[in-house]
Amino acid sequence: MVTEHHLPFGHTLSYVTTSGWVFHTIQAPFKKDKDGNPTLGTRGGILLATRKNASAISGKIHHHSDLYQTATWTLSAGKFLPIIHISGVYLSPDNKVPTSEIKDLYTTLNNHFHITSPHSPQNLHCHHYHILTRDFNI
């Protein structure tokens, strides 16, 4: 998981695919200049790199703005026995994120967090795990 990438694209490059990896990318919108026009250059965002065909992956974007991005990917089947949820969060240092939006972000993460199932005599491993990665520039 990369919580602050500066790739100018949202696809997986051919040499990455050839080496057996896939990028699941969420990019920030283009930043705007003082007149409100989109600027060129890197956009930042969050990225999950996975091995090709290692598991089934589904994703959900929770927030997608120039101030912050949050998303959760779920990895299941394939080589993994348990389900693994991975949430990525990026808060930009360029702008101050309003307190109300930070509260909304935490509420969203809390509502989508999957509590790890406990071990039992019948199950030697948990059914699912949730990993939270973040880059909070506060």
N, C-alpha and C positions, 0 to 999 in steps of 0.2 A: 504494500500500500504506500503510495506516495501522496502526502497530503498537501503538497505545494509544488506542482509541476509547472513548468513554463513552456510547454510544448505548443507550437502554433497550429496544432491540428488535433482532430478527435478520432483518428483512425489508427490501426496498428500498422506500423511500417513493415515493408516486405522482409527486411533482414531480421526483424523481431519474430515474424511469423515463421520464417525459415528455421530459426533457432528453437522453435517449439513453444513460443509464448503468445499470449493474446492480451491486448490492452482494453480495459473497460474504463472509458474516460468520461469525466464530466468537466467541462470547461466553463470558466466564468464568462459572462458576456463581455464583449469588447468594452473597455473603459471609454468614457466620453471626455472630450476636451471641454473647456469652459463654455463653448457655444453649443454643447450637446451633440457634437458629431463623434462617431466612433473613431477611436485611434487605432493605429496599426501596431503590430508587435505581439509579444507574448500575452496570453490571457490568464494564465494560471489555472488552477482547478485541482481536482483530486483524481487519482488514477489507481486502479487495481490491476496488477499484472498477474495472470494465472497461466499455468501450463496448459497447452492446448489439449483438449479432450480429457482433462483430469477430472472434471466434474461438471454437472449441469449448473449453470449460473443464471440467476435472475437478479435484477436490480431495481431499486426504487430511488428516485431523486426526491429528497425531502425539501431542499431549498436550493435555489439556483439564482444568485444575484451577484453583482460585482463586489458586494461586501463579504459574502460568505456562501459556501456551498456545503451541503450535507447529503449523503446518500448511504444506502445500505445495500450490500450485495449478499445473496444467499447462495452458498455452495452446497450441493447435495449430490448423492449417488456417486457414480464413478469410483474412484479409489478411496473416497472418504466414507467411513461408516456413519459417523454422526453428521448432522447438519451444522454448518458453520456460517454464522452471520457476521459480516464485517461491515462496520459503519466507519465512514471517513468524514471528517469535519475540517474545514479550513475557514479561518476568520482573517480577513485582510488587515494588514497594519496601516494601509493607506488612509482609511476612513474610520471614524469612530462608529461602531455599530450601536444603534440606539438600544437602551436597556430593554424596551418592550420586545425588540426583535431577538435579543439574547434569551429572554425568558421564553419566547416562542420556540427558539431553537432547542433549548433544554427540555421543554415540554414534549416536543416532537421526538427527541432522542429517547426520553423516558417512555413515551407511549409505544415506541417501536422496539424497545429493548427486550430481548428474549432471555429470560432468566435461565441459567444453566440447570438442566434437570439433574436431580440427585442420583447418586449411585444406589444400587440396591443389590440384594443377593442374586436376583435374576439378571441384572444388567451390570456388567463390570465396567462399562463406560457410560458417559452421559449421552443422551439422545441428541442434544445440540449445545453449541457454545456460541457466545456473542463476544466479538472483539471490537473494541472502540479505539480508533486511531484519531489523533487530532493535532492540529496546529493552531493554537489559540494565540493570536497576536494582540493580547489585551494589555 
